[in-house]
Amino acid sequence: MTLIDRSSLHAEVVARLRTAIVDGELSPGSRINERELCERFGVSRTPLREALKVMASEGLVLLLPNRGARVATLTRADIEDTFTVMACLEALSGELACAHITEEQIAELRALHYEMLAHHARRDLQAYYRLNERIHHMILTASNNPVLIATHASLALRIRRARYVADMPRDWWDQAVREHEQILDALVRRDGPAIAVLLRQHLERKIDIMADSTGMASSGADAAKTSSAA
């Protein structure tokens, strides 16, 4: 494994640790083996522990006094609380995008949408998710509001693990595609109020499917039991 360039040590350790957590390489509730990660990244414990503090501030890691660190476990309440806020942010991003988006950006979104439809037709869920994420990110970018974009990104990190590993029943997936078509149509028409409603409902509908398919704990107490048993 390539060792980390010392000139960008902190940022690189944070990025690698975040990726390992978000992508599920470090599973929810598991203890974080500092020695193993130090060897893997080729760093001492000081930069790793600084990175763990950043992960804790993002809600991805739990720092336990005298017991090291664990990867945070998502509960249904965590998902519901986070998605409630994200739904509002995405609704706002859609309204702002309708006012600021260019014809070139709309053309790119349309191309991404058709590419996503192809993945849906092939039932390639992971490829579909990647295109889905790019489309939502493009709408956020088109809002031209850096504060909104940064706030959304920080929340998205907390739930990306669950959001992109969840299985999707056929009927729900088909409905999601129809909703994306409506979202694109509202954006083309620059109908801010309509796209706000569509984006909010689109995101809120994901809560149940994520909870059901990932088997997440229903409460913080349940999550704590799972972590203590790990």
C-alpha positions as CSV (number, residue, x, y, z in Angstrom):
1,M,0.0,0.0,0.0
2,T,1.3,3.5,-0.9
3,L,2.3,5.5,2.2
4,I,0.8,8.9,2.8
5,D,2.6,12.1,1.7
6,R,3.6,13.9,4.8
7,S,2.7,17.3,3.3
8,S,-1.0,16.4,3.3
9,L,-0.9,13.9,6.2
10,H,-3.9,15.1,8.2
11,A,-6.3,15.5,5.2
12,E,-5.3,12.2,3.7
13,V,-5.7,10.2,6.9
14,V,-9.1,11.8,7.4
15,A,-10.1,11.0,3.9
16,R,-9.0,7.4,4.0
17,L,-10.6,6.7,7.4
18,R,-13.8,8.3,6.3
19,T,-13.9,6.2,3.1
20,A,-13.3,3.0,5.1
21,I,-16.2,3.8,7.4
22,V,-18.7,5.1,4.7
23,D,-18.0,2.2,2.4
24,G,-18.6,-0.3,5.2
25,E,-15.0,-1.6,5.3
26,L,-15.1,-0.8,9.0
27,S,-18.5,-2.1,10.0
28,P,-21.0,-0.3,12.3
29,G,-20.4,-1.0,16.0
30,S,-16.9,-2.5,15.4
31,R,-13.9,-1.5,17.5
32,I,-11.3,0.6,15.7
33,N,-7.9,-1.1,15.8
34,E,-5.5,1.8,16.0
35,R,-2.4,-0.3,15.6
36,E,-3.7,-2.0,12.5
37,L,-4.8,1.3,10.9
38,C,-1.5,3.0,11.7
39,E,0.3,0.2,9.9
40,R,-2.1,0.3,7.0
41,F,-1.7,4.1,6.5
42,G,2.0,4.2,7.4
43,V,1.5,6.8,10.1
44,S,1.9,7.2,13.9
45,R,-1.0,7.2,16.3
46,T,-1.1,11.0,16.7
47,P,-2.4,11.8,13.1
48,L,-4.8,8.8,13.3
49,R,-6.2,10.0,16.6
50,E,-6.7,13.5,15.2
51,A,-8.6,11.9,12.3
52,L,-10.7,10.0,14.8
53,K,-11.7,13.2,16.4
54,V,-12.8,14.6,13.0
55,M,-14.8,11.4,12.4
56,A,-16.4,11.8,15.9
57,S,-17.5,15.4,15.0
58,E,-19.1,14.1,11.8
59,G,-21.0,11.4,13.8
60,L,-19.2,8.5,12.2
61,V,-17.2,7.4,15.2
62,L,-17.8,7.1,18.9
63,L,-14.9,8.0,21.2
64,L,-15.3,6.0,24.4
65,P,-13.3,7.0,27.5
66,N,-10.6,4.4,28.3
67,R,-12.1,2.1,25.7
68,G,-10.8,3.5,22.4
69,A,-13.1,4.2,19.5
70,R,-16.0,2.4,17.7
71,V,-17.6,3.0,14.4
72,A,-21.0,4.6,15.1
73,T,-24.1,2.5,14.7
74,L,-27.0,4.1,12.9
75,T,-30.5,3.7,14.4
76,R,-33.8,4.3,12.7
77,A,-34.1,7.5,14.8
78,D,-30.8,8.6,13.4
79,I,-32.0,8.0,9.9
80,E,-35.3,9.7,10.4
81,D,-33.8,12.8,12.1
82,T,-31.1,13.2,9.5
83,F,-33.4,12.6,6.5
84,T,-35.9,15.1,7.8
85,V,-33.3,17.8,7.7
86,M,-31.8,16.6,4.4
87,A,-35.3,16.5,2.8
88,C,-35.7,20.2,3.6
89,L,-32.2,21.0,2.3
90,E,-32.8,19.2,-1.0
91,A,-36.2,20.9,-1.4
92,L,-34.4,24.3,-0.9
93,S,-31.7,23.3,-3.3
94,G,-34.3,22.4,-6.0
95,E,-36.0,25.8,-5.6
96,L,-32.7,27.6,-5.9
97,A,-31.5,25.5,-8.8
98,C,-34.6,26.4,-10.7
99,A,-33.5,30.1,-10.4
100,H,-29.8,29.5,-11.3
101,I,-29.4,26.4,-13.4
102,T,-28.1,26.9,-16.9
103,E,-29.2,25.2,-20.1
104,E,-25.9,23.3,-20.2
105,Q,-26.4,22.0,-16.7
106,I,-29.9,20.8,-17.6
107,A,-28.6,19.1,-20.7
108,E,-26.0,17.3,-18.5
109,L,-28.6,16.3,-16.0
110,R,-30.8,14.9,-18.8
111,A,-27.9,12.8,-20.1
112,L,-27.2,11.5,-16.6
113,H,-30.9,10.7,-16.1
114,Y,-31.0,8.6,-19.3
115,E,-27.8,6.8,-18.3
116,M,-29.4,6.1,-14.9
117,L,-32.4,4.7,-16.7
118,A,-30.2,2.3,-18.6
119,H,-28.8,1.0,-15.3
120,H,-32.3,0.6,-14.0
121,A,-33.3,-1.4,-17.1
122,R,-30.3,-3.7,-16.5
123,R,-31.1,-3.9,-12.7
124,D,-27.6,-2.7,-11.9
125,L,-28.4,-1.2,-8.5
126,Q,-24.9,0.0,-7.5
127,A,-24.4,1.7,-10.9
128,Y,-27.8,3.2,-10.5
129,Y,-27.0,4.5,-7.1
130,R,-23.8,6.2,-8.3
131,L,-25.7,8.0,-11.1
132,N,-28.5,8.9,-8.6
133,E,-25.9,10.5,-6.3
134,R,-24.4,12.5,-9.2
135,I,-27.8,13.8,-10.2
136,H,-28.7,15.0,-6.7
137,H,-25.2,16.5,-6.3
138,M,-25.7,18.4,-9.6
139,I,-29.0,19.9,-8.4
140,L,-27.3,20.9,-5.2
141,T,-24.4,22.5,-7.1
142,A,-26.8,24.4,-9.3
143,S,-28.3,26.0,-6.2
144,N,-25.2,28.2,-6.1
145,N,-25.3,28.2,-2.3
146,P,-22.0,27.1,-0.7
147,V,-23.5,27.0,2.8
148,L,-26.4,24.8,1.7
149,I,-24.0,22.5,-0.2
150,A,-21.6,22.1,2.7
151,T,-24.4,21.5,5.3
152,H,-25.9,18.8,3.1
153,A,-22.6,17.1,2.5
154,S,-21.8,16.9,6.2
155,L,-25.2,15.2,6.9
156,A,-25.0,12.9,3.9
157,L,-21.8,11.4,5.3
158,R,-23.6,10.1,8.3
159,I,-26.1,8.0,6.4
160,R,-24.3,7.2,3.1
161,R,-23.4,3.7,4.5
162,A,-27.1,2.8,4.8
163,R,-28.3,4.8,1.8
164,Y,-26.1,3.0,-0.7
165,V,-26.1,-0.6,0.6
166,A,-29.9,-0.9,1.0
167,D,-31.6,-3.3,-1.3
168,M,-34.5,-1.9,-3.3
169,P,-37.7,-3.8,-4.1
170,R,-38.7,-3.7,-7.8
171,D,-41.9,-1.7,-7.2
172,W,-40.1,0.9,-5.1
173,W,-37.3,1.2,-7.6
174,D,-39.7,1.7,-10.4
175,Q,-41.5,4.4,-8.4
176,A,-38.1,6.1,-7.7
177,V,-37.4,6.3,-11.4
178,R,-40.8,7.9,-12.1
179,E,-40.1,10.4,-9.3
180,H,-36.8,11.3,-10.9
181,E,-38.5,11.9,-14.2
182,Q,-40.9,14.3,-12.5
183,I,-38.0,16.1,-10.7
184,L,-36.2,16.6,-14.0
185,D,-39.4,17.9,-15.7
186,A,-40.0,20.4,-12.9
187,L,-36.4,21.6,-13.2
188,V,-36.7,22.0,-17.0
189,R,-39.9,24.1,-16.4
190,R,-38.0,25.9,-13.6
191,D,-41.0,25.3,-11.3
192,G,-39.4,25.9,-7.8
193,P,-42.4,25.0,-5.6
194,A,-43.1,21.8,-7.5
195,I,-39.5,20.5,-7.4
196,A,-39.3,21.4,-3.7
197,V,-42.3,19.1,-3.0
198,L,-41.0,16.3,-5.2
199,L,-37.5,16.3,-3.7
200,R,-38.8,16.3,-0.2
201,Q,-41.2,13.4,-0.8
202,H,-38.6,11.5,-2.8
203,L,-36.1,11.6,0.1
204,E,-38.6,11.0,2.8
205,R,-39.8,7.8,1.1
206,K,-36.3,6.3,1.5
207,I,-36.4,6.0,5.2
208,D,-38.5,2.9,5.4
209,I,-36.7,1.0,2.7
210,M,-33.3,1.8,4.2
211,A,-34.4,0.7,7.7
212,D,-36.1,-2.5,6.5
213,S,-33.3,-3.7,4.1
214,T,-30.3,-2.9,6.4
215,G,-32.0,-4.2,9.6
216,M,-30.9,-1.2,11.6
217,A,-31.8,-0.9,15.3
218,S,-35.0,0.9,16.1
219,S,-33.6,2.9,19.0
220,G,-30.4,4.1,20.6
221,A,-30.8,1.5,23.3
222,D,-30.9,-1.3,20.8
223,A,-27.9,0.1,19.0
224,A,-26.0,0.2,22.3
225,K,-26.8,-3.4,22.9
226,T,-25.5,-4.3,19.5
227,S,-22.3,-2.4,20.0
228,S,-21.6,-3.9,23.4
229,A,-22.0,-7.4,22.0
230,A,-19.6,-6.8,19.1
